[in-house]
Amino acid sequence: MRLTRKLAIGSVAGIILAGVGLVLLDAADRAYPPPLDKGDTVSAEVLDADGQLLRAFATPDGLWRLKTTGADVDPQFLKMLVAYEDRRFYSHGGIDLRAIARAAVQLVTNGRIVSGASTLSMQVARLMEPRQGRSLSAKLLQMARAIQIERRLSKDEILNLYLTRAPYGGNLEGARAASLAYFGKEPRRLTVAEAALLVALPQLPEKRRPDRNLAAAEAARKRVLERLAVAEAVGEGEAARADIVPVPARRMQLPALAAHVAEAARRKDPKVLQYQTTLKKTVQTGLEAVARAAALKLGPKLSIAMVMADAQTGDIVGEVGSADYFDASRSGWIDMTRASRSPGSTLKPFIYGLAFEEGLVSQETIIEDRPADFFGYRPRNFDMSYQGDVTVREALQLSLNVPAVKLLDAVNPAKLLIRFRRAEVRPLFPPNETPGLAIGLGGLGITLKDLVQLYTALANRGRPARIGDGVNERPGKIDGEGLLDPVAVWNVADILSGVIPPPGAPKRGIAYKTGTSYGYRDAWSVGYDGRYVLGVWVGRPDNGAVPGLTGYGTAAPILFEGFAKSGIATTPLPRPPSGATRIAQAELAISQRRFAINPSGLLATSGREPAPQIVYPPEGAHVDLGARNGDLSPLTLKLQGGRAPFRWLANGKPLPDVSRRRTNQWMPDGSGYSKLTVIDAMGRAASVGVFVD
């Protein structure tokens, strides 16, 4: 009876002591928590649209420490890591008593440390709270911290901390940074040899650095591969095969793409750890390679800028601010995609587009390329020669200056700038200067980004897209009226797609235009297919002249190479919209066979305004509006001459609105013959008969 009572009393006392001990341990745990917040400082990352790393920034203490989780690394690497470092990781509570007992027996038996007993949790504790030297007190603290960490974090979270903080030599920390530096790739797919090296290095990172001590790295990897548990994890024979694979002997640079985009994003919000961009890594890599190679050929002081955008979404998929961000001789730190420069002839397509839209010309209209005087402004061609009579198509393809100025005089420079505002583009002008005819030849300032934004309208049936900045300013469609109507856009694309590629460049199914600013300071080339627009600028950031610099000879080859190296397949240009066709000169209305205009902007006549004349559709034309399918499309109507406003009639019935524009649209009731009539403000009329198919 006494024995039973003593046992009961002892049990109660033991429970009380255990409880008191747990309370004291819990109080100590709360009073001295592990410094887990030290694991928060990681490198900021700039990612592409698919989450791939474009560039990383070192931490404030100069370390490359990329946040890494178990999902970021090869599953086989995790198996090898646990098998080599901590076989009972998923079952112990922070310390492995069996490993401690084994290490103690080996120490007594051999007189030296044969194997350690540190768990992955203890190693995380050491990384969070590093101490100089190895001592019993330091080891006991690690064990206590490991228990604390296990109470607060899941096994996956502990493993993530190790994968992020494990040292790999120099300023490399974490499996991702090490994999990028030694293998040039993310650790999602690792060979057995690569995984074994990443397991081996953190024990003695400085002594085993492959770029400093290759033999030590090879020996450490061999020890990992020879561990029985590792061999079981990777499969029979795999460890032996991995052992003969060479260890990389040099350290590679971590990804450093899109430097200007990354720096701009960092300046705007320096506290963000991940910047998501609209860029595509493959496109960015290709464009930067093209820019570097071209700069080496062009010589010193010249820089190159490139912007590639999706015309449908406005996403910038590739952006190069300079040929080399770190090249001081080229002022590489200056982002030339944002610099306002003279665009040369790259705005001419929009002048021609307006002229097509207003019915002033067709592609085969004859226009004179001869010396002309516009109230003292005498434009001359680039080569100082003149071609005489040319078609409008030839004038745009040859980028002749006099015909472009004649058309701009006819459509009005102010109207051109109003259209640019529809695309949210506002060019710069010299102080105290108003827009004049010189803007058609580059007499204003515009950035490469704005120029690409204008061209998105040409690639997207007249609807421009806001391209943003690739990071913070979000892209998207621009509401309101289009920049040009679809028929005018098609005419421009049909002409520009026929421009001969630069020497040595294959045809790519793109439409493109070049430009050279006054004094050979800027060379431009902008091209587009049915989806993407690529703009190229070449010149000196200090605005110095470069003799021989031209859009066709310098920028156009880079444009074609950029499209080729971007990795993006060519999207066919849009199909012709209703009413879009190339009409032979003999079939044109008389008023459209030759364009003649004087400096006042009026058609050259015998003293009075000409009568209205329907220039599209031509007399007797057969137009396919989809009547066979029962889903008719509207027919675009264009006239020339006459005095606004204009009243249109179809088969004697007036269309709903009186218009001051020289274009209109008519929705026929069905297929068959119809007669179209227009009457101007002076009562003069013109008519054509057409067949709707």
Disulfide bonds with the S-S distance in Angstrom:
none
